[in-house]
């Protein structure tokens, strides 16, 4: 995809309000360096960048999903690895970021666009993506009454809507936005840091979003929509929906801030992910890209006394000394490492899921499954020949790999989503297959891999009646409570 380099200064790039010849005294005294009105372009850009940052960050305080997917383990402070989200304020951080810095900005941008259907479609598709992310984190959330904080219809304590009902509406919105892409207007171009206003690329984005919503929901509810979208989704790695980052703050990949700029060594590799990739069953070639080959450890002693050097991951929930465990791959330490909203590997596994259900999406489940693995290999710089050899392994080949269709797809999707922690965690929740383990030291509701984020503590005081109703509706506000699509 085409990309546009972005430059963010310390304040948002806002559109200045120009003074006219009949401007009154108040207008003449407005500070041009502190504008009070934002343009649709600046709001769209800010929301888009925040969304990409949000789903690609690995900050354990703001986005602990690399830990939830067990790609990584903490070295010293293990609260997040023990799934303590309430005391660490994780739900509140994600809740407020999505509502305030993404969805509100997109809503305001939409109000400023009246004669450009392409722009309206771009805004709507990003909003649907963000809403799905919110639902996939929490389950039921404020939706129909959300984002109404000013005007005659002000609602400061919105009700929580049913997650499955929200999904149905998001599907309708995504399909409608796809139609709008064929309408009038030039769309956002320079303000679009991801697809540079390329309408064909946005159409692929729309179709891929429809597929993601449709297959994440269980059953055949969205069969027709997914079938209609399948041929128009991402078709190769060249279509990947990514954003380029720059080499210096504040425009670096957010993970670089945690891994490099912080000067801290908070993460080593997680044992379940390492053990899966280095196992004799897989011997996954991606291990030397996902992991740092310079950080191999002596991990075993053979019966003849020879030492074996290989990767070593930290036990989940336990302190895992930096010096005694293997490290994340060096690509993640690059400030310019791309941020991803969609990639061909991800969409291929969703199409494998759809095909396994008997949906007419072109090709069969084994083909889409293989496409996902090949796309992951080549996207990370390995060859397709290496992927073909990998696919010959009995524990990898679709026909002979262990488990149900869901479990086969889930395991390989989990591997392919490395560095996209949220999608890796969701692959485990939705499909199973990934060999995740419970936290070794945590207890009770904190012990097992979370199935959702609990609601922010502040909701209990600011929106108590709706919070109580929501908790009751989902069967209790626990992190072990499953979202409607969770197997």
Long-range contacts (C-beta under 8 A, 24 or more apart in sequence): 1-194, 1-195, 1-196, 1-198, 1-201, 1-238, 1-239, 1-240, 1-241, 1-242, 2-195, 2-196, 2-198, 2-201, 3-193, 3-194, 3-196, 3-242, 3-243, 3-244, 4-189, 4-190, 4-192, 4-193, 4-196, 5-244, 5-246, 6-45, 6-49, 6-193, 6-246, 6-251, 7-251, 8-49, 8-250, 8-251, 10-250, 12-38, 12-42, 12-46, 13-42, 13-45, 13-46, 14-38, 14-39, 14-42, 15-39, 15-41, 15-42, 38-108, 39-112, 40-109, 40-110, 40-112, 40-113, 40-119, 40-188, 41-188, 41-190, 41-191, 42-191, 43-105, 43-106, 43-108, 43-109, 43-112, 44-105, 44-106, 44-109, 44-119, 44-122, 44-123, 44-126, 44-188, 44-191, 44-192, 45-188, 45-191, 45-192, 45-193, 46-101, 46-105, 47-101, 47-102, 47-103, 47-105, 47-106, 47-109, 47-126, 47-130, 48-126, 48-192, 48-193, 48-194, 48-243, 49-193, 49-243, 50-97, 50-101, 50-102, 50-105, 51-102, 51-126, 51-129, 51-130, 51-133, 51-341, 52-193, 52-194, 52-243, 52-339, 52-340, 52-341, 53-254, 53-339, 54-94, 54-97, 54-98, 54-102, 54-133, 55-133, 55-339, 55-340, 55-341, 55-420, 55-422, 55-423, 56-253, 56-254, 56-255, 56-339, 56-340, 56-419, 56-420, 57-254, 57-255, 57-258, 58-254, 58-255, 58-258, 58-259, 58-267, 58-332, 58-419, 58-421, 59-254, 59-255, 59-257, 59-258, 60-258, 60-266, 61-88, 61-89, 61-90, 61-93, 62-90, 62-93, 62-94, 62-97, 63-94, 63-421, 63-422, 64-88, 64-90, 64-421, 65-421, 65-422, 65-424, 65-425, 66-267, 66-419, 66-421, 66-424, 67-270, 67-421, 68-421, 68-425, 68-449, 68-450, 69-273, 69-414, 69-417, 69-421, 69-424, 69-425, 69-427, 69-428, 69-434, 69-436, 70-270, 70-271, 70-272, 70-273, 70-316, 70-434, 70-436, 70-437, 70-449, 71-269, 71-270, 71-273, 71-418, 71-419, 71-421, 71-424, 72-267, 72-268, 72-269, 72-270, 72-328, 73-267, 73-268, 73-269, 73-270, 73-271, 73-313, 73-314, 73-315, 73-316, 73-318, 73-320, 73-325, 74-266, 74-267, 74-314, 74-319, 74-320, 75-265, 75-266, 75-267, 75-268, 75-314, 75-319, 75-320, 75-321, 75-322, 75-325, 76-266, 76-319, 77-266, 78-317, 78-318, 78-319, 78-441, 81-316, 81-317, 81-318, 81-439, 82-317, 82-439, 82-441, 82-442, 82-446, 83-439, 83-442, 83-446, 83-447, 83-448, 83-449, 83-450, 83-479, 84-442, 84-446, 85-450, 85-453, 85-454, 85-479, 86-454, 86-457, 89-457, 90-453, 91-137, 91-138, 91-453, 91-454, 91-455, 91-456, 91-457, 92-456, 92-457, 92-458, 94-137, 94-453, 95-134, 95-138, 95-455, 95-456, 95-459, 96-456, 98-130, 98-133, 98-134, 99-134, 99-146, 99-147, 102-126, 102-127, 102-130, 103-127, 103-130, 103-131, 103-146, 103-147, 104-147, 106-130, 107-147, 115-184, 115-185, 116-184, 116-185, 116-186, 116-187, 117-180, 117-181, 117-183, 117-184, 117-185, 118-180, 118-181, 118-183, 118-184, 118-185, 118-186, 118-187, 118-188, 118-197, 118-199, 118-202, 119-185, 119-187, 119-188, 120-177, 120-180, 120-185, 121-177, 121-178, 121-180, 121-181, 121-183, 121-187, 121-202, 121-206, 122-187, 122-188, 122-192, 122-202, 124-173, 124-174, 124-176, 124-177, 124-180, 125-174, 125-177, 125-202, 125-205, 125-206, 125-209, 127-173, 128-170, 128-173, 128-174, 128-177, 128-209, 128-213, 129-209, 129-341, 131-166, 131-170, 132-167, 132-170, 132-209, 132-212, 132-213, 132-216, 133-422, 135-163, 135-166, 135-167, 135-170, 135-483, 136-216, 136-422, 136-426, 136-483, 137-422, 137-452, 137-453, 138-452, 138-453, 138-455, 139-163, 139-452, 139-474, 139-481, 139-483, 139-484, 140-166, 140-470, 140-473, 140-474, 141-166, 142-463, 142-466, 143-169, 157-462, 157-463, 157-465, 157-466, 158-463, 158-466, 159-466, 159-469, 160-466, 160-467, 160-469, 160-470, 160-473, 162-473, 163-474, 163-483, 163-484, 164-217, 164-484, 167-213, 167-216, 167-217, 167-484, 167-485, 168-221, 170-213, 171-210, 171-213, 171-214, 171-222, 171-225, 174-206, 174-209, 174-210, 174-213, 175-210, 175-225, 177-206, 178-203, 178-206, 178-207, 178-210, 178-229, 181-206, 193-243, 193-244, 194-241, 194-242, 194-243, 194-341, 195-241, 201-239, 201-241, 203-232, 204-232, 204-233, 204-234, 204-235, 204-239, 204-241, 205-241, 205-341, 205-342, 207-232, 207-233, 208-233, 208-234, 208-241, 208-342, 208-347, 209-342, 211-347, 211-350, 211-351, 211-354, 212-342, 212-346, 212-347, 212-350, 214-354, 215-350, 215-351, 215-353, 215-354, 216-350, 216-426, 216-430, 216-485, 217-484, 217-485, 218-484, 218-485, 218-487, 220-357, 220-359, 223-357, 223-359, 226-354, 226-359, 226-361, 227-354, 227-359, 227-360, 227-361, 230-351, 230-354, 230-360, 230-361, 230-362, 231-362, 233-347, 233-351, 234-342, 234-343, 234-344, 234-347, 235-344, 236-344, 236-375, 237-343, 237-344, 237-345, 237-375, 237-378, 237-379, 239-344, 240-340, 240-342, 240-343, 240-344, 240-379, 241-340, 241-341, 241-342, 241-343, 242-338, 242-339, 242-340, 242-341, 242-343, 243-338, 243-339, 243-341, 244-336, 244-338, 245-335, 245-336, 245-337, 245-338, 245-339, 246-335, 246-336, 247-335, 247-336, 248-335, 252-335, 252-336, 253-334, 253-335, 253-336, 253-337, 253-338, 253-339, 254-339, 255-332, 255-337, 255-419, 256-333, 256-334, 256-335, 256-337, 259-328, 259-332, 259-333, 260-333, 260-335, 265-322, 267-327, 267-328, 268-313, 268-314, 268-320, 268-321, 268-322, 268-325, 268-326, 268-327, 268-328, 269-311, 269-312, 269-313, 269-314, 269-325, 269-326, 269-327, 269-328, 270-313, 270-314, 270-316, 271-312, 271-313, 271-314, 271-315, 271-316, 271-437, 272-313, 272-316, 272-434, 272-435, 272-436, 272-437, 273-313, 273-415, 273-418, 274-311, 274-312, 274-313, 274-326, 275-313, 275-435, 276-411, 276-415, 276-434, 276-435, 277-311, 277-415, 278-310, 278-311, 281-393, 281-394, 281-395, 282-390, 282-393, 282-395, 282-396, 283-393, 284-390, 284-415, 285-377, 285-382, 285-386, 285-390, 286-376, 286-377, 286-380, 286-382, 286-415, 286-418, 287-311, 289-329, 289-331, 289-380, 289-381, 289-382, 290-328, 290-329, 290-380, 290-418, 290-419, 291-326, 291-327, 291-328, 291-329, 292-326, 292-327, 292-328, 292-329, 292-330, 294-327, 295-325, 295-326, 295-327, 296-326, 297-324, 297-325, 297-326, 315-440, 316-436, 316-437, 316-438, 316-439, 316-440, 317-438, 317-439, 317-440, 317-441, 317-442, 318-440, 318-441, 331-380, 332-419, 340-420, 343-375, 343-379, 344-371, 344-372, 344-375, 344-379, 345-371, 345-372, 345-373, 345-375, 345-376, 345-379, 345-416, 346-372, 346-413, 346-416, 346-417, 346-423, 348-372, 348-375, 349-409, 349-412, 349-413, 349-416, 352-398, 352-405, 352-409, 353-405, 353-406, 353-409, 353-431, 356-405, 356-406, 356-409, 365-398, 365-405, 365-409, 366-398, 366-399, 369-398, 369-408, 369-409, 369-412, 370-398, 372-412, 372-413, 372-416, 373-412, 373-416, 375-416, 376-415, 376-416, 403-432, 403-433, 404-432, 406-430, 406-431, 406-432, 406-433, 406-487, 407-431, 407-432, 407-433, 408-433, 409-433, 410-434, 411-435, 425-449, 429-482, 429-483, 429-486, 429-487, 430-485, 430-486, 430-487, 431-487, 432-487, 445-478, 445-479, 445-480, 446-479, 448-480, 450-479, 450-480, 451-479, 451-480, 451-481, 451-482, 451-483, 451-486, 452-479, 452-481, 452-482, 452-483, 452-486, 453-479, 454-478, 454-479
